[in-house]
Amino acid sequence: MNIKRTKQEIKDTIAAYLRKDAYGEYEIPVIRQRPIFLLGSPGIGKTQIMEQISKECGIGLVSYTITHHTRQSAIGLPFISKRQYQSTEYAVTEYTMSEIVASVYEKMEETGLRQGILFLDEINCVSETLAPAMLQFLQCKSFGNHKIPQGWVIVAAGNPPEYNRSVREFDVVTMDRVKKIEVEADFEVWKEYAYSQGIHGAVVSYLNIRKQNFYQMETTIDGRNFATPRGWEDLSNLIQVYEKMGKIADREVVAQYIQHPKIAKDFANYLELYGKYQTDYQIEEILKGNPDQVLLKKVAHASFDERLSVLGLLISRVNETLRASMQLEWYMQELHECLVEYKELVISGPKAPNGQQLFSDVLNKYILNYNTKKKAQVLGRKEDQRCKRVITALESLQQSLKIEGIQERETALLHVKELFHQENESFESKRREAGQMLEYVFDFLEGAFGNSQEMVIFITELNSNSDSVSFLQNCACERYYRYNKELLFDEKRRNLLERMS
């Protein structure tokens, strides 16, 4: 199962486990809510999707790597207590609360979230002394005498034995008490994620050409050589920061993340060419609608890898621009909602507060809501940045009202409307620029390649990016719809021929 399907399966399982009947009881009794066990090779995203799931479901997350724990930290420390049985007092050994269970309660107190995920990584690598406790945990959802609170779903992850010498094979008794999901690396699924996260264009472009290098795990006489999705993403982050610093990620730097000498060398060479093509083919001029006719002919007769690299540069810039446009659109929508709320207060709210005070009420309410979400840790990076941008805009509007000395409610509303109108005009202008840039890229592709496989690749990559698809749903780009329709027709025809054969 690929990581995208795995993520959805976990979300569906959580929804099923937390569903209650008309009497407030869980439809699946807690004792029957099997822990989810993800089994898959390292670096493919098992751990990363847990944070995404918790934010998307609006529930808490407590995460532990179980190999860092001893029996004492997992179960708790023993202490002597006094118990009385049949009028006789006895000394009895009890245990303090497990650090892991305590962390769940702390998360509930800290965030106010009563439901969540307890995620334990590398669960099949526990020490021999901790193994019985883990069996009890999977069977009874407790460490020692302390149970995991109801409403918390247990998810565990582990690597197959061929990737980790410390792996302990679970017996049938244990495996028959978990919901096992085997996870596999899948480049096409990861590419959707890469586009949404703004992974460096060179990484995506290279892996489009060398899909076999997306995930590699080899055993040699010198040890393990490997390339993983986690390695590619972390390398992408470094390359992006290096570019801002004016530094180059050479072969030695690449090898620090892609620990497969052959792949690291190949990508380092590609990264160098990627930068060279950006200058040689004057990518910025293409995006401005000023392609060099000589370069059009040059790229048309270039090697396949070179054509794909130039195409990758264009795709990267287009996706980056359309993603920024969509981020701006979502920011404008959220800002507009705040101003609609302000309008309703001005028109039908209490008569006493003036326009400035009512606007402060809207701003303070938004900040309070933001801080609540921040504390509950349910905001992703994009959402967090968007909220901060809205707060900055609202504070700017508030400051404008103060500087102008506007207090009368209707006048304040008209002033705020005018400033928002100016902001919206700027947004519309940037959206038109993004649409025009897309038209310029179509001009270049048609001039260089015509209706060829390069155009098919371009349309396919646009359709792989959720931000680009969202932009194009509201953008009157005739050529996109025409080529996309032809692409869908070709796919249907190919599928029909495959079924006939």
N, C-alpha and C positions, 0 to 999 in steps of 0.2 A: 504494500500500500504506500503511495507517495505521501509526502509530508502535508500536502494540501488536503487530501482525503482524510489523513490521520487527524488533522486539526479539526475538521468538521465532525468526524466521528466522536472525538472527545467532547466537543460542544454539545452534540446530540445526547451523549451519555450523561453529561452533567445535567442537562435539561430533564432527562428521564428520571435521574436519581433524585432531583430536587422537586419533582412534581408531586403535589399532594391531592388527596381526594376531598370530597365534600366535608369530611370530618376533621380535616387538618392533619391526616396521617399520610406518610409517604406511600405512594402507590407501589413502589418497590421497597419492601422493608429494608432497614439499614443492614440487617444481617445478610441480605441477598444482594447488596450493592457491592459487586466485586471491584476490588482495586483494579485500575487500568495499568497494564504492564506494557510499556513500549520497548520493543527489542529491535535494535538496529545499529548499524556501524557508526563509529564516532564522526562528529562534525557535520551531520546532515540536517540538524535543526531541531532535534527532539526537545532540548532544553529551551530553545528560543521561543518555540510556539506557546509555551506555558504562560509566559508574560502576556503575549498577544491575546490568548484565550481569556485570561483573567480580566483584562481591560475591556475586551469586547463583550463579555458576559456581565461586567460590572460586579465581580466578586473578588474576594481577597486571594492572595497567593503567599504561601510560605514555602520556601525552597531550601533543600538541604542536599549536600553531597554526602551520602551515608558513609563513605569510606573515611571521612574525617572524624568519625565518631567511635567512641569505645562503648563497651557495654554499660558503663556507668553513666555516660552522658545521654545514652538512648533510653535506658530504663529508669535512671535516677539512683541516688546514693541510699544505702541501707541505713536505718536508724532503729533504735529499740524503743518500742512503746509498750504501755501496760494495758492488758486486757483482762477482764474478769469473766471466768467461765464457771458456772455452778458454785458461786461464792468463793472461788479461788482465783487469785490474781496471778497472771502469767506474763512473762516478758516475751513480746512478739516482735519479729523483724518486719518492718515496713519499709517502703521506699519513698523518697522524695519524688516530686513530679518530674517527669522526663523533660529535658531541655527542649525537645522537639514539640511535645504537647504544650508546654508552657508558651512556646513561641506562637502557637496557633491562638491561644487565649490573648496574648499580647497584641497580636495583629487585629483581633476583634475589638479590643479596647482602643487601639490606636486609630483605626479607620472607621469603626462603627459598622463594619460589614460583618453580618452574622453567618454568611455562607462563603465558601472558598475552596481552594485547591491546596492540598498538602502534597508537594512534589518532592520525591526522594530519588536522586540520581545515583547511578552506579549501584543499584540495590543488589545486584547479583555479584558484587565484589566485597561483601561484608566479611569481617574476620570470623574465624571459627567460633570464637566466644560469643559473637553477636548474632550468629546465624539462627539459633533457637528463638531469640527475641524477634527477629524479622519474620519468622514463620508465624509467631503469635500475632504480630502486627498485621500481616496480610489476612490471617484468618479471623481475628477478633477486633481489628481496628483499634488496638490499644498497645501502649508500652507499659509493661508492668501492670499496675492496678489502675492506670489512668487512660481513659478512653479518649479518642479523638472526638471533638464535639460534633453533634448531629448537624448536617448541612455542609459538612466539609468532605469533599470527594478526594480520595487517595489516588494519585497517579505516580507510578514509579517507572524508571527507565534503566536500561542496562545495555551493554554491548555483548555481542556473541563472543564465545570463548576464543575464536581465532584472532580477535583484536585486543584481547586483554588477558594476560597470564593469570591474573588474580580472580578470574570469573569462577564462581561456584555454580554448577548446574543445579537448578531447582528440581526437586523430585516431583513425581506425579501428584502427590498430596497437595503440594504448594501450587503447582500450575493449574490444578483443578479448582483453585479458589480465586484466580485472577482472570481478568478480561485481557487476553494477549493480543497485541497488535504489532505485527512485524512491519517495520518502516524501511523504505528503500529510497535511495537518492534518485531524483528525477529532474533533469535540467530544465525541461519545458515548464514545469511547475515552479522551479526556483526562479526562472527568468521573470515570471509575473511578479514575484516578490522583489526581485532585483530592480525592476522598473519602478515599482511603487516606493522603494527605499532610496532611489537615486544612486544605485551602484554605478561606479565609474564606467563610462561608455567603452573604454578599452577592454575592460574585463568581460562585459556582455558581448561585445563584438568578437573578441577572441574566442570565447566559448561557443558562439554561434558557428564559428568555423571549425573549432576543435572540440566538439561535444564530448568526445571520448576522454578529454582531460578534465572535465568538470569534477569527476570523482574517480580517483585512482588509489588503490591500496596494494602495494607490492612488497613481497618479502625477498630480500637479496642477501648475499653473504655479508654485506655491510650493515644489514638491519632493515628497518621498514622505510620505504619511500611512499609518500602519500600526498595527495591533493584533495582537499575537502571543501564543501560549500562555505564552511565557517572560515577557512583560510582565505578563500577568494573575497569574502565580504570584508574581512579585517584588512586585507591587502588593499582593497578598494578605498577604504577609509583613509589609509596612510597615503596613498597616491594623491587623493584629493587635497589633503592637508599639505603634502609636499609641494604640490603645484602652487598653492597659495604662498608658500615660503620660497618659491623659486628653486626648489631642489628636484633632483631626478631620482626616481626609484630604479636603480640598476639591477643587474643580475644578482648581486650579493644581497641586496635588500629584498628582492622578490623571493629568494631562496629561504629567507627567514620566516616566510608565511607559507609558501608552497614548497613543502619539504620533499620534493620529487625533482632531482637535479635536471632531468631531461625536460620536464614540463616548465620548470622555473626558467631555464635557459631559453626555451622556445617563446615563452610569454615575454621575457625581458626584451628579446629581439623584436617581437611584435609591438611592444609598447614604444620602442624607439621609432619604428616605422610609422606607428599611429600618429605620433607627434610630428613626424616629418611630412606625412600626407596632409595633415591639417594646414601646414604652411604651403606646401607645394601646390595643392589644389585650391588654395585660397577659400577655405570653407566659409569664412566670415563674409566674403563677397558674394558667394552663392546665396547665403541666407538673406542678403540685402537685395537680391535680384540682379546682381552684376557678374554673372559667370563669364569666364574667359573662354572664347570659342575654341582656342587652341587646346585648352585643358579639357573641354568637352570631348574632343576627338581623342585626346590622350587617354582619358579614363575609359572610353568606349573600347579601346584596343588593349587595355591593360590586362594583366593576369587576373585569374578568378579571385585569388586571395586579395589582390590590391583593390579590385572593384568592391569586394565585400568590406574591406577596411574603410574605404571612402564612404560607402553606404552606411557603415556603422557610425562614422563620425556625424553624418547627417541625422541619422536616427537618434543618436544621443542628444544632439542639440535640439531637435524637434521635441523629443520627449521632455527634456529639461524645461523648455519654454512652455509647453502645454501644461506640464505639472505645476509650474509657477503660476500660470494663469488660473488654473483650477483652485489652487490654494488661495489666491486673491479673491476668487468668486465666493468661496465658502466663508472667507473673512467678511466680505461685503454682506452676505446673507445674514450672518450672525450680528453684525453691527446694525443692519436694518431692523432685525427683530427687537433689538434694544431700543431703537428710536421709535418703533411702533408702540412699544410699551410706554415710552415717555409721552407720546401723543395721547394715548388713552388716559394717562394720569392728568395731563393738562386739560383735556376735555371733560372728563367725568370724575376726576379724583377729588380729594378734599379741597375745600376752597382756601384754607388758611395758607399752605406753603406757596411761596412764589416760584417762578420758573427755574431759578437756580437751585433752590432747595429740592424741587421735584427731580431735577436732573441728577443731583447728588444722590438721591434715593435710588435711582436706576443704576448708577455707577456702583454704589455700595452693595446693592443686591447682587450685581454681576460678580463683583470681586469676592463676595461671601460664597457664592455658588462655585466660583473657580477654586477658592481655597479648600472648600469641602471636597471637591473632586480630586484636588492635588493631594490632600491628606489621605484620601481613600485609595490613592495610587491607581486610578482608573483612566488617567489621561495618557494617551500616546504622545510621542514627541511632536507630531504634526499638530495635534489638538492643543497641546500645551502652548506651542508657539502661536497658534491662531488666537487663543484666549488672551495671551499677553499683548498681541497686536490690537485686539479689540479694546482692552483696558487702556492702552496707550492712546487710541483714537478717542475714546470717551473722555479721558482726562484732558486731552487737547480741546475737545468741544467745551468741556466744563470751564477750562481756563479762558477760552474765548468769550464765554458769557460773562465771566468776572471782569475781564479787561474792558469789554464794551459796556459794562455796568448794566446789563439787561436783566431785569427782574420780573417785569410783567409777563405773565404766562404765555399769552398768544404771541407776543413779540419774540420771546425766547424760542418758542417752537418754530416760528418762521426763520429765525437766525440759524437754528440747528439744521432745519431742512435745507437751507441754502448751502451750508458747509457740506452736508452729506451729498447734495447734488453735485458739487464740485468734485468730491471724492469719487462719486460714481462715474462722472465724465472721464476722469483719469483712468478708472478701471476699464471702461468701455474702449478707450483709446488703446490701452495695452492689449485688450482681447483682440481688437482689430489687427494690431501689429502681429500678434501671434498667428492669426488666420492668414495674414498676408505672407508671413514667412513660410507657412506651409505651402502656399501657392507657388512661391519661388522655388521651393524644393521640388515640387512636381514639375515645374518648368525645366529644371536641371535634369531630372531623371528622364523625362520624355526626350529632351535633347540629346542626352548621352546614350540611353539604353532603349528608348521606346517602350512598347508594351511587352517587356521581357521578364525574365525571372527576377531581375533586380527590383522591378516594380512590385512583383508578387511578394518578395521578401519585405519590402518597405511597408506594404499594406498589412501583411501578417504581423510585423513587429508593432505597428500602431495598434492593432487589435489585441495585442498581448499586454498592453499597458492600460490599466483601468482609468488613469487620469486622462490619457489621450482619448480613450473611448468616451469618457464623460464630456470632454471638450467638444468632440466631433458630433455628439448628439445635438448640440445647440449651435453648431457652426455650419453655415451653408457652403460646404466645400463640395462642389459638384463632382470634381474628379475623384475625390475619395470615395463617394458613394458609387460612382460608375465602376471604378476599378474593384471596389469591394464586392459589388454585385457580380462582376465577372469572376472574381475569385471564388465566391460561394457557388456559382454555377459550375465552375470547373471541379470543385470539391464534390458536389453532388454527382456530377457525371462520372468522376473517378470512382466514387463509392459504388455507384450503380454497376459500373463495369467489373469492379472487384466481386460484387455479389453474383453477377452473371457468370463470371469465370469460376 
